[in-house]
Amino acid sequence: MNTFGHNFRCTTFGESHGKALGVVIDGCPAGIPLAEPDIQPLLDRRRPGHSDLTTQRKEEDKIEILSGTFEGKTTGTPIALIVRNNDMNPGDYLHVRDTYRPGHADFTYQVKYGIRDYRGGGRSSGRETISRVAAGAVAMKLLGYAGVSVSGRVIEIHGKTLPAEMEAEIRSARDQGNSVGGIVEVVAKGTPPGIGDPVFGKLDAAIAYAMMGIGSVKGVEIGEGFHAAALHGNENNDEMTPEGFLTNHAGGILGGISTGADIIVRIAVKPTPSISIEQKTVTVAGNPATISVKGRHDPCIAPRIVPVAEAMLALVLADALLEQLKYSGLSDLRNHGSG
């Protein structure tokens, strides 16, 4: 399952310490202006080494468009994007070659495939999200024609919601050789009403599927989410007037179909599993062992997941919008966005 989407389809490839990572996008309409500078800013926000609170792996994460554009516009053919790895250090992971890391996918990959790439986790590494972010940037260009914008932010770190307190929590965890998790909120503005399909094609179900497909995401809510369980019906319903909805407890989706209000998504991000605190584990042979994970790791990955979550929401909306339009052309896409 390395392909995501039905109409706007993305197939990703590459490993954390392999030669490169990338994505092939099929189904993107022709005529959309697209060049490397349209994609690079989103990758820069995901890129490591920005501060002492992120992994110190030094990567440019420079995007290359290999195919699918001509004279600065998409041609309707597959778009191939690639980012080459430079700062690989697989030697950092020799100590986990024969030992499973708690909280990682080492054990599950081994039992499923009978082989695993221990160099930073291979495909299960957070670095795999480069491909998603690159594809998401292209999806955002498409969504722009319909007047849709996507943005995200960290709203909580280890129970703290104030910026200074959130930073302090990350620093404290880092200094202890530990890690913390957080909550990220992503909002799509301008989504036309009527996008998404009922029953098994619900827009909120597609969003939840996309978000849960991001490594380290352990929960998804839309609108009021879990808090809706504590409300009465009259508190949770969004009353309607001729001018529109009075509230947006539904998070922009009713019956699996967009209402035209902001689509509001929140994801719970678990603490980074790579910590230097000694933990119990077992070896590949099943013998008891202890492990302290060394290397370059984020004490909190929630901030760097923000552009990834934005990208996944953009991919879902681009796919759903094309489903609604049935490839009827960019002119109809513009008209759809303007109402």
C-alpha positions in Angstrom: 0.0 0.0 0.0 2.4 2.6 -1.2 -0.2 4.3 -3.4 -2.7 6.9 -2.0 -5.8 8.3 -3.7 -8.1 7.4 -6.6 -8.2 10.3 -8.9 -5.1 12.2 -7.7 -2.9 9.2 -7.1 0.4 9.3 -5.4 2.9 6.4 -5.2 5.8 7.0 -2.8 9.2 5.4 -2.6 12.5 5.5 -0.8 14.0 4.9 2.7 15.5 7.0 5.4 19.1 6.1 4.6 18.7 5.0 1.0 19.8 7.1 -2.0 16.6 9.1 -2.3 12.9 9.5 -1.6 10.2 10.5 -4.0 6.7 10.3 -5.4 5.0 9.7 -8.7 1.7 11.6 -9.1 -0.8 10.4 -11.6 -4.1 12.1 -12.4 -3.1 15.7 -11.9 -4.9 17.8 -14.6 -2.9 19.6 -17.3 -2.2 23.3 -17.4 -1.4 24.0 -13.7 1.7 26.2 -13.3 4.3 24.1 -11.4 8.0 24.4 -10.7 10.4 23.4 -7.9 9.9 26.8 -6.0 6.2 25.9 -5.7 7.1 22.7 -3.7 10.3 23.6 -1.8 8.7 25.9 0.8 6.6 23.1 2.2 9.6 20.8 2.3 11.6 23.4 4.0 9.1 23.5 6.9 9.4 19.8 7.3 13.2 19.7 6.9 15.3 18.7 9.9 18.0 20.8 11.6 16.1 24.1 11.9 16.7 24.4 15.6 18.2 22.6 18.6 14.8 21.2 19.3 14.8 19.0 16.1 17.1 16.2 14.9 20.4 17.6 13.8 20.6 15.5 10.6 21.6 18.0 7.9 19.6 17.7 4.7 18.8 20.2 2.1 15.8 18.2 1.0 16.0 19.9 -2.4 13.2 18.9 -4.7 13.7 17.9 -8.3 10.9 17.6 -10.9 11.8 14.7 -13.2 8.7 14.5 -15.4 5.2 15.7 -15.9 5.8 19.4 -16.7 6.6 21.3 -19.8 7.4 25.1 -20.0 6.4 25.4 -16.4 3.0 23.7 -16.5 1.7 20.2 -15.8 1.1 18.2 -18.9 -1.5 15.7 -17.5 1.1 12.9 -17.5 2.7 11.4 -14.4 4.7 13.9 -12.3 7.8 12.4 -10.8 9.4 14.2 -7.8 12.6 13.2 -6.0 14.7 14.3 -3.0 18.2 12.9 -2.7 19.6 11.9 0.7 23.0 13.4 1.6 23.6 13.2 5.4 23.1 9.4 5.8 24.8 7.8 8.8 23.6 4.2 8.9 26.4 3.4 11.4 24.3 5.1 14.1 21.9 2.1 13.9 24.3 -0.9 14.0 23.4 -1.3 17.7 19.8 -2.0 16.8 20.4 -4.3 13.9 19.6 -7.4 16.1 17.5 -5.7 18.7 14.0 -4.3 18.6 13.4 -0.7 19.6 10.3 -0.2 21.8 7.7 1.9 20.2 9.1 1.4 16.7 7.9 -0.8 13.8 11.0 -3.0 14.0 9.2 -6.1 15.4 6.1 -5.8 13.1 8.2 -5.3 9.9 10.3 -8.3 10.8 7.4 -10.6 11.5 5.5 -9.4 8.3 8.4 -9.5 5.8 11.1 -11.6 7.4 13.5 -8.7 6.8 13.7 -5.1 7.9 15.9 -2.0 7.1 17.3 -1.1 10.5 18.9 2.1 9.1 16.7 4.6 10.8 13.6 2.4 10.2 13.8 2.4 6.4 10.2 3.0 5.1 8.8 3.3 8.6 11.0 6.4 9.3 9.5 9.8 9.6 11.7 10.8 6.7 9.3 8.9 4.4 7.0 11.9 4.8 9.1 13.9 2.4 7.2 12.2 -0.5 3.8 13.0 1.0 4.8 16.7 1.5 6.0 17.0 -2.0 2.8 15.5 -3.4 0.7 17.7 -1.0 2.4 20.8 -2.4 1.2 19.8 -5.9 -2.3 19.1 -4.5 -2.3 22.6 -2.9 -1.6 24.1 -6.3 -4.6 22.3 -7.7 -6.8 23.3 -4.8 -5.9 26.9 -5.3 -7.9 26.9 -8.5 -11.0 26.1 -6.4 -10.2 28.7 -3.8 -9.2 26.2 -1.1 -6.3 26.8 1.3 -4.9 24.5 3.9 -2.9 25.5 7.1 -1.9 23.9 10.3 -0.4 24.6 13.7 0.6 22.9 16.9 -2.0 23.5 19.6 -0.7 21.4 22.5 2.6 19.8 23.6 2.5 17.3 26.5 -0.6 19.0 27.9 0.7 22.6 27.5 -1.0 25.1 25.2 1.0 28.3 25.6 4.0 28.7 23.1 6.6 29.2 25.8 5.4 26.3 27.9 5.3 24.0 24.9 8.9 24.8 24.1 9.9 24.3 27.7 8.3 20.8 27.7 10.3 19.8 24.6 13.5 21.2 26.1 12.9 19.4 29.3 12.3 16.1 27.6 15.4 16.5 25.4 17.6 17.2 28.4 16.3 14.1 30.1 16.9 11.9 27.0 13.2 11.5 26.7 10.4 12.7 24.4 6.9 14.2 24.4 3.9 14.2 22.1 1.4 16.8 21.1 -1.7 17.8 19.2 -1.7 19.3 15.7 -4.7 21.1 14.2 -5.2 21.5 10.4 -7.8 23.6 8.8 -9.0 23.8 5.2 -10.8 27.0 4.2 -12.9 27.6 1.1 -13.8 24.0 0.5 -17.0 24.0 -1.7 -20.1 22.4 -0.2 -21.0 19.0 -1.7 -17.5 17.4 -1.8 -17.3 13.8 -0.6 -19.6 10.8 -0.9 -22.0 9.1 1.5 -21.6 5.7 3.2 -18.2 4.3 2.4 -16.8 7.4 0.5 -17.3 9.8 3.4 -15.0 12.8 3.3 -14.3 12.6 7.0 -13.6 8.9 6.7 -11.1 9.6 4.0 -9.4 12.4 6.1 -9.2 10.0 9.1 -7.6 7.3 6.9 -5.1 9.8 5.6 -4.1 11.2 9.0 -3.9 7.8 10.6 -1.5 6.8 7.8 1.0 9.3 9.1 3.6 7.6 11.4 3.2 8.4 15.1 -0.4 9.6 14.7 -2.6 7.7 17.3 -5.9 9.6 17.1 -7.9 11.8 14.8 -10.9 14.1 15.5 -13.0 16.4 13.2 -14.9 19.3 14.5 -15.8 18.8 18.2 -14.4 15.3 17.9 -14.3 13.4 21.2 -15.7 16.4 23.0 -19.0 15.9 21.2 -19.6 12.9 23.4 -20.0 15.3 26.4 -22.5 17.6 24.7 -26.3 17.6 24.3 -27.8 17.6 20.8 -28.8 21.2 20.9 -25.2 22.1 21.9 -23.6 20.0 19.2 -25.9 20.8 16.3 -25.0 23.6 14.0 -28.1 25.7 13.6 -28.8 27.2 10.1 -30.0 30.5 8.9 -30.5 32.0 5.4 -27.0 33.4 5.9 -25.4 30.0 6.7 -24.4 28.0 9.8 -24.3 29.7 13.1 -21.6 27.4 14.4 -19.2 24.7 13.1 -19.2 21.9 15.6 -19.3 19.4 12.7 -16.0 20.6 11.5 -17.2 21.3 8.0 -18.6 17.9 7.2 -22.1 16.4 7.6 -23.1 13.0 6.3 -19.6 12.6 4.9 -20.1 15.6 2.6 -18.6 19.1 3.0 -20.8 21.9 4.2 -18.8 24.8 2.9 -17.6 25.7 6.4 -14.0 25.3 7.5 -12.9 21.7 7.7 -11.2 21.4 11.1 -9.0 18.3 11.9 -6.9 17.5 14.9 -4.4 14.7 15.3 -2.8 13.2 18.4 1.0 12.6 17.9 2.7 10.2 20.2 6.1 10.9 21.8 9.1 10.1 19.6 9.9 6.4 20.3 13.7 7.0 19.9 14.9 7.9 23.4 18.2 7.4 25.2 16.6 6.3 28.5 17.3 2.6 28.9 14.3 0.3 28.2 13.6 -3.4 28.2 13.3 -5.2 24.9 14.2 -8.5 23.2 16.6 -9.4 20.4 15.7 -10.8 17.0 16.4 -14.2 18.5 13.9 -13.6 21.3 16.4 -13.1 24.1 15.9 -10.4 26.8 17.9 -7.3 26.4 18.0 -3.6 27.3 18.5 -0.7 24.9 19.3 3.0 24.8 18.6 4.4 21.4 21.4 6.7 20.2 21.5 8.9 17.1 19.9 12.1 15.9 16.2 12.2 16.9 13.5 14.8 17.6 12.5 15.1 21.2 9.0 16.0 19.8 7.9 15.4 16.3 4.6 17.3 16.5 6.0 20.6 15.0 7.5 18.8 12.0 4.3 16.8 11.4 2.4 20.0 10.7 3.3 20.3 7.0 2.8 16.5 6.7 -0.8 16.8 8.0 -1.4 19.8 5.8 -0.2 17.7 2.8 -2.4 14.7 3.6 -5.5 16.9 4.0 -4.7 18.6 0.7 -4.3 15.2 -1.0 -7.7 14.1 0.3 -9.5 17.2 -0.8 -7.8 17.3 -4.3 -8.9 13.7 -4.8 -12.4 14.3 -3.7 -12.7 17.5 -5.7 -11.6 15.7 -8.9 -14.1 12.9 -8.1 -16.8 15.6 -8.0 -15.7 17.2 -11.2 -15.0 13.9 -13.0 -12.0 15.5 -14.8 -14.2 18.1 -16.4 -11.3 20.6 -16.8 -9.6 23.5 -15.1 -12.2 26.0 -16.2 -15.0 24.1 -14.4 -12.6 23.8 -11.4 -12.3 27.6 -11.3 -16.1 28.0 -11.6 -16.7 25.4 -8.9 -14.5 27.3 -6.5 -16.3 30.6 -7.2 -19.7 29.1 -6.6 
